[in-house]
């Protein structure tokens, strides 16, 4: 397979996901009620494209400390709430 045909095949397999801004804001607000200190880091929900599909995750304006035990739980809270609101899994 040539490089050009491989790139074309890859581009057809990627399933780009658009995040609905209103639902992302609602999910962030809900998670920030439980973890208010993360608001200072400027979290934003993003969809990272993978080889097959996508992954929802948080991007930060300022990275929170790596040793913060709640960073993972905060991200999970935002992602799961967004998935429930948007009806995606």
DOVEX-934823 format. One record per residue: residue number from 1; residue in three letters; y, z, x of N, C-alpha, C, O, CB in turn. Coordinates in steps of 0.05 Angstrom, whole numbers. Glycine has a CB too. Layout:
// DOVEX-934823
<node NUM, "ala", <Y, Z, X>, <Y, Z, X>, <Y, Z, X>, <Y, Z, X>, <Y, Z, X>>
...
***
This chain:
// DOVEX-934823
<node 1, "unk", <-23, 0, 17>, <0, 0, 0>, <25, 0, 18>, <27, 16, 37>, <0, 24, -19>>
<node 2, "unk", <43, -18, 12>, <67, -19, 28>, <85, 5, 22>, <82, 18, 1>, <82, -46, 22>>
<node 3, "unk", <104, 10, 40>, <123, 32, 36>, <139, 28, 11>, <145, 47, -4>, <141, 35, 61>>
<node 4, "unk", <147, 4, 6>, <163, -2, -18>, <147, 3, -44>, <158, 16, -62>, <173, -31, -18>>
<node 5, "unk", <123, -6, -45>, <107, -1, -69>, <100, 29, -72>, <97, 39, -94>, <81, -18, -69>>
<node 6, "unk", <96, 43, -50>, <90, 71, -51>, <114, 86, -62>, <111, 104, -79>, <83, 82, -23>>
<node 7, "unk", <139, 79, -53>, <163, 92, -63>, <167, 86, -93>, <175, 104, -108>, <187, 83, -47>>
<node 8, "unk", <161, 62, -101>, <163, 55, -130>, <143, 72, -146>, <150, 82, -167>, <158, 25, -134>>
<node 9, "unk", <119, 73, -136>, <98, 89, -151>, <106, 118, -152>, <103, 131, -173>, <71, 86, -137>>
<node 10, "unk", <117, 129, -131>, <126, 157, -130>, <149, 161, -150>, <149, 181, -164>, <134, 165, -102>>
<node 11, "unk", <168, 143, -151>, <191, 146, -169>, <182, 145, -198>, <195, 158, -214>, <212, 124, -163>>
<node 12, "unk", <161, 131, -204>, <151, 130, -232>, <136, 155, -239>, <135, 163, -263>, <133, 106, -236>>
<node 13, "unk", <125, 170, -219>, <110, 194, -225>, <128, 218, -228>, <120, 238, -241>, <90, 199, -202>>
<node 14, "unk", <152, 218, -215>, <169, 241, -217>, <180, 244, -245>, <190, 225, -257>, <193, 238, -197>>
<node 15, "unk", <177, 267, -256>, <187, 273, -282>, <211, 291, -280>, <209, 316, -276>, <164, 287, -300>>
<node 16, "unk", <235, 279, -281>, <259, 294, -277>, <265, 311, -302>, <262, 302, -325>, <283, 276, -271>>
<node 17, "unk", <273, 335, -298>, <279, 353, -320>, <308, 359, -320>, <320, 366, -299>, <262, 379, -318>>
<node 18, "unk", <321, 357, -343>, <349, 365, -345>, <350, 392, -358>, <336, 397, -378>, <365, 344, -362>>
<node 19, "unk", <365, 410, -347>, <368, 437, -358>, <391, 436, -378>, <412, 425, -374>, <375, 457, -335>>
<node 20, "unk", <386, 448, -402>, <406, 450, -422>, <424, 473, -415>, <416, 496, -415>, <393, 454, -451>>
<node 21, "unk", <450, 467, -409>, <468, 487, -400>, <471, 511, -418>, <472, 534, -408>, <495, 475, -396>>
<node 22, "unk", <473, 507, -444>, <476, 529, -463>, <453, 549, -461>, <456, 573, -462>, <480, 519, -491>>
<node 23, "unk", <429, 538, -460>, <405, 554, -459>, <403, 569, -432>, <394, 592, -430>, <379, 538, -464>>
<node 24, "unk", <411, 555, -411>, <411, 568, -384>, <430, 591, -383>, <424, 612, -372>, <418, 547, -362>>
<node 25, "unk", <453, 588, -396>, <473, 610, -396>, <462, 633, -412>, <465, 656, -404>, <500, 600, -409>>
<node 26, "unk", <449, 628, -435>, <437, 649, -451>, <416, 664, -436>, <414, 688, -437>, <426, 637, -477>>
<node 27, "unk", <399, 649, -422>, <377, 661, -406>, <389, 679, -384>, <379, 701, -379>, <359, 640, -394>>
<node 28, "unk", <409, 669, -370>, <422, 684, -349>, <435, 710, -360>, <432, 731, -349>, <443, 668, -335>>
<node 29, "unk", <449, 707, -382>, <462, 731, -394>, <442, 752, -402>, <446, 776, -397>, <478, 723, -419>>
<node 30, "unk", <420, 743, -413>, <399, 763, -421>, <387, 777, -397>, <384, 801, -397>, <377, 748, -437>>
<node 31, "unk", <382, 762, -376>, <370, 775, -352>, <391, 792, -338>, <384, 813, -326>, <360, 753, -332>>
<node 32, "unk", <417, 785, -339>, <438, 800, -326>, <442, 827, -341>, <453, 846, -329>, <463, 785, -325>>
<node 33, "unk", <434, 829, -366>, <436, 855, -380>, <418, 875, -366>, <424, 899, -365>, <429, 851, -409>>
<node 34, "unk", <395, 866, -357>, <375, 884, -344>, <381, 887, -314>, <376, 908, -303>, <347, 874, -348>>
<node 35, "unk", <391, 866, -302>, <397, 865, -273>, <426, 857, -268>, <431, 836, -256>, <377, 846, -258>>
<node 36, "unk", <445, 874, -276>, <474, 865, -274>, <484, 861, -246>, <503, 846, -243>, <491, 886, -287>>
<node 37, "unk", <472, 873, -226>, <483, 870, -199>, <480, 841, -188>, <493, 834, -169>, <469, 889, -180>>
<node 38, "unk", <462, 825, -200>, <458, 798, -191>, <480, 779, -199>, <482, 757, -188>, <431, 787, -201>>
<node 39, "unk", <497, 787, -217>, <520, 770, -225>, <538, 765, -201>, <550, 743, -200>, <536, 784, -248>>
<node 40, "unk", <541, 784, -183>, <558, 781, -160>, <549, 759, -141>, <564, 749, -124>, <559, 807, -144>>
<node 41, "unk", <524, 750, -143>, <513, 730, -125>, <516, 701, -137>, <508, 682, -123>, <483, 735, -120>>
<node 42, "unk", <526, 699, -161>, <531, 672, -173>, <506, 657, -178>, <503, 634, -169>, <548, 656, -155>>
<node 43, "unk", <487, 668, -193>, <462, 654, -199>, <465, 630, -217>, <483, 630, -234>, <441, 673, -211>>
<node 44, "unk", <449, 610, -213>, <449, 585, -229>, <420, 576, -231>, <406, 574, -211>, <468, 563, -217>>
<node 45, "unk", <412, 569, -256>, <385, 559, -260>, <384, 530, -252>, <401, 514, -261>, <376, 563, -289>>
<node 46, "unk", <364, 522, -236>, <361, 494, -228>, <332, 486, -232>, <314, 503, -234>, <370, 490, -198>>
<node 47, "unk", <328, 460, -233>, <301, 449, -234>, <296, 434, -208>, <310, 414, -202>, <297, 430, -259>>
<node 48, "unk", <277, 443, -192>, <271, 430, -167>, <248, 411, -172>, <227, 418, -182>, <263, 451, -145>>
<node 49, "unk", <252, 385, -165>, <232, 365, -168>, <210, 368, -148>, <215, 371, -124>, <244, 337, -166>>
<node 50, "unk", <185, 368, -157>, <162, 370, -140>, <148, 343, -140>, <156, 324, -153>, <142, 392, -149>>
<node 51, "unk", <127, 340, -124>, <112, 315, -123>, <102, 308, -151>, <103, 285, -160>, <88, 317, -104>>
<node 52, "unk", <92, 328, -166>, <84, 324, -194>, <99, 345, -210>, <92, 369, -209>, <53, 327, -197>>
<node 53, "unk", <118, 337, -226>, <132, 355, -243>, <157, 368, -231>, <171, 355, -215>, <114, 376, -253>>
<node 54, "unk", <161, 393, -238>, <185, 407, -229>, <179, 437, -229>, <159, 446, -239>, <209, 400, -247>>
<node 55, "unk", <198, 452, -217>, <197, 481, -217>, <224, 491, -223>, <244, 482, -212>, <187, 492, -189>>
<node 56, "unk", <226, 510, -242>, <251, 523, -248>, <255, 546, -229>, <236, 561, -223>, <252, 532, -278>>
<node 57, "unk", <279, 549, -219>, <285, 570, -200>, <315, 575, -201>, <330, 561, -213>, <275, 563, -172>>
<node 58, "unk", <323, 596, -187>, <351, 603, -185>, <362, 594, -158>, <350, 596, -137>, <355, 633, -189>>
<node 59, "unk", <387, 584, -159>, <403, 579, -135>, <426, 598, -137>, <436, 605, -159>, <412, 549, -134>>
<node 60, "unk", <435, 608, -114>, <456, 628, -113>, <480, 617, -97>, <476, 602, -77>, <446, 654, -101>>
<node 61, "unk", <504, 624, -105>, <528, 618, -89>, <527, 635, -64>, <534, 625, -42>, <553, 624, -106>>
<node 62, "unk", <518, 660, -66>, <514, 678, -43>, <486, 689, -46>, <479, 701, -66>, <536, 701, -43>>
<node 63, "unk", <470, 685, -25>, <442, 694, -26>, <440, 724, -28>, <452, 738, -11>, <426, 683, -1>>
<node 64, "unk", <424, 735, -47>, <420, 764, -48>, <403, 773, -25>, <389, 757, -13>, <407, 772, -75>>
<node 65, "unk", <403, 799, -19>, <387, 809, 3>, <357, 803, -1>, <347, 806, -23>, <391, 839, 7>>
<node 66, "unk", <344, 794, 20>, <315, 787, 18>, <298, 811, 11>, <277, 808, -1>, <306, 775, 44>>
<node 67, "unk", <307, 835, 19>, <291, 859, 14>, <296, 872, -13>, <286, 893, -19>, <295, 879, 36>>
<node 68, "unk", <312, 859, -30>, <317, 870, -57>, <292, 866, -74>, <284, 844, -79>, <342, 856, -70>>
<node 69, "unk", <280, 888, -82>, <254, 886, -97>, <257, 873, -124>, <237, 865, -136>, <242, 914, -100>>
<node 70, "unk", <281, 872, -135>, <285, 861, -162>, <292, 831, -162>, <294, 819, -183>, <306, 876, -176>>
<node 71, "unk", <296, 819, -139>, <305, 791, -138>, <284, 773, -151>, <291, 755, -167>, <309, 783, -109>>
<node 72, "unk", <259, 778, -145>, <238, 761, -157>, <236, 766, -187>, <233, 747, -202>, <211, 768, -143>>
<node 73, "unk", <238, 791, -195>, <237, 798, -224>, <260, 786, -239>, <257, 777, -262>, <236, 828, -228>>
<node 74, "unk", <284, 786, -227>, <307, 774, -240>, <303, 745, -244>, <308, 734, -266>, <333, 779, -223>>
<node 75, "unk", <294, 731, -224>, <288, 702, -226>, <268, 697, -248>, <271, 679, -264>, <279, 690, -199>>
<node 76, "unk", <246, 712, -248>, <225, 708, -268>, <236, 712, -296>, <228, 698, -314>, <202, 727, -263>>
<node 77, "unk", <253, 732, -299>, <265, 738, -325>, <281, 714, -335>, <279, 707, -358>, <282, 763, -324>>
<node 78, "unk", <298, 703, -318>, <314, 680, -325>, <297, 656, -332>, <301, 644, -353>, <334, 673, -302>>
<node 79, "unk", <277, 650, -315>, <260, 626, -320>, <244, 629, -345>, <243, 611, -361>, <241, 622, -296>>
<node 80, "unk", <231, 652, -350>, <215, 656, -373>, <232, 655, -399>, <223, 644, -419>, <199, 682, -372>>
<node 81, "unk", <255, 667, -398>, <273, 667, -422>, <281, 638, -427>, <282, 630, -451>, <297, 685, -417>>
<node 82, "unk", <289, 623, -407>, <297, 595, -411>, <274, 579, -422>, <278, 564, -441>, <306, 583, -384>>
<node 83, "unk", <250, 583, -412>, <227, 568, -422>, <222, 574, -451>, <216, 556, -467>, <202, 574, -405>>
<node 84, "unk", <225, 599, -459>, <221, 607, -487>, <242, 594, -504>, <236, 584, -526>, <221, 637, -491>>
<node 85, "unk", <267, 596, -496>, <289, 584, -512>, <287, 554, -514>, <293, 543, -535>, <316, 592, -499>>
<node 86, "unk", <279, 541, -493>, <277, 511, -493>, <251, 501, -503>, <248, 477, -509>, <281, 501, -465>>
<node 87, "unk", <231, 519, -506>, <205, 510, -516>, <189, 494, -496>, <174, 475, -503>, <208, 494, -541>>
<node 88, "unk", <193, 500, -470>, <178, 487, -449>, <161, 507, -434>, <166, 531, -436>, <197, 472, -429>>
<node 89, "unk", <141, 497, -420>, <124, 515, -404>, <122, 507, -376>, <109, 520, -359>, <96, 517, -416>>
***
